[in-house]
């Protein structure tokens, strides 16, 4: 079956990864809307809210719904089994798991403006792992998208993962039973993306990061 190279949603990508958004009151924290925050600030927020920092701007995260959680579990389950059976050095992590993405090699806590919690990520360079999570680009990132998060996944995070050097980026659409896979090119840019859809019987999706692993979308999205 011929692969279809389209994006499943009509989302206009901005020229830069930074998109200004209004701030709101998060729990008991009265955050300054004029300020960009760092990982050092992030570590001081001890309430029960889940947040990401993208270019220093706060993005509040909601709890996943049942479909999101089920698809994420299925994806991680198959990948974990594959890694264990192949005795791969790579490790898989599920949200909440902090991934810090430094700019220009600045790794001090007060110089890091990007902290994300991908639904799933695979790290093969174990030197990037420490007791706080991962510092540097994972090899593979999977985001399980929804109508409320699709713009962030295809705009904010797309450019952040691209500029940080993530080799393979999957955006999963449970409601449409589809995925789009972006692969980083030698130019440092993601390709146009390849979309696989159950409706078009494009159900076998290779995972480039883990050679030999094939994801069957019919099983991924099964009830």
C-alpha positions, -999 to 999 in steps of 0.1 A, spaced: 0 0 0 14 34 -10 21 57 19 3 90 19 25 120 28 0 145 42 -7 160 75 -41 150 91 -50 184 103 -48 218 86 -26 236 110 -4 265 99 30 262 113 45 295 125 80 307 114 94 302 149 87 279 178 78 307 202 41 315 204 31 341 230 2 330 251 -17 346 280 -9 335 315 -36 325 340 -35 318 377 -24 283 383 -36 269 417 -22 291 444 7 304 423 3 339 411 26 338 381 39 370 364 26 371 329 55 393 317 81 368 328 97 339 311 104 310 335 133 286 338 137 251 350 150 266 382 116 282 387 98 251 377 115 231 405 100 255 431 64 249 420 53 222 445 16 221 439 -1 192 421 -4 209 387 13 194 357 30 220 335 54 222 306 77 251 297 82 260 261 105 290 254 99 299 291 61 301 287 39 279 308 15 253 293 -9 237 318 -15 200 312 -48 182 318 -52 146 328 -56 122 298 -90 108 289 -96 70 288 -89 67 250 -57 87 253 -45 66 283 -53 33 266 -35 41 233 -5 54 252 -4 22 273 -6 0 242 22 19 225 44 17 255 36 -20 262 47 -31 227 78 -10 227 88 -21 262 85 -58 252 105 -51 220 133 -34 239 134 -62 265 134 -90 240 161 -74 219 181 -65 249 184 -30 235 203 -3 255 174 21 248 150 30 276 113 40 273 96 65 296 60 75 301 46 109 312 50 124 337 87 123 329 106 156 326 126 162 294 148 193 296 158 207 262 187 232 266 194 260 241 230 264 228 243 239 253 233 259 284 225 232 309 223 252 342 189 250 357 184 288 354 194 287 317 169 260 306 136 274 292 122 242 278 108 214 300 83 190 284 66 157 294 60 137 262 34 109 264 62 85 255 99 90 248 127 66 240 163 75 251 192 55 236 220 77 248 219 69 285 244 97 293 214 121 289 196 105 319 199 118 355 178 116 387 156 144 374 148 128 340 164 135 306 185 164 296 188 166 258 168 153 229 153 118 232 157 97 201 120 92 197 90 112 210 53 102 208 25 126 216 -10 113 217 -30 142 204 -65 155 208 -85 184 193 -74 205 223 -37 197 220 -32 193 183 -20 229 177 5 225 205 17 192 191 20 204 155 33 239 163 50 245 197 63 210 202 70 203 165 95 232 163 109 225 198 116 188 190 129 197 156 154 223 168 165 201 197 174 172 174 147 146 181 153 120 154 117 107 152 85 123 162 51 106 162 18 124 165 -10 99 173 -47 107 166 -68 82 185 -102 96 174 -91 92 137 -71 60 142 -42 76 125 -6 86 131 18 110 114 55 103 116 81 130 112 118 120 106 147 144 112 167 151 80 204 158 76 193 195 72 182 195 108 145 198 97 117 173 99 104 159 67 68 166 56 56 137 76 41 104 66 5 97 77 -8 62 83 -46 56 87 -66 25 96 -94 38 73 -70 35 43 -57 2 54 -23 17 61 -19 -1 94 18 -12 95 41 15 107 78 10 111 97 25 140 129 39 127 145 43 161 140 7 169 149 -13 138 126 -42 133 97 -29 154 64 -25 135 33 -9 150 0 -23 139 -25 5 141 -55 -18 143 -41 -33 175 -29 1 187 -64 15 186 -83 -16 195 -110 -14 223 
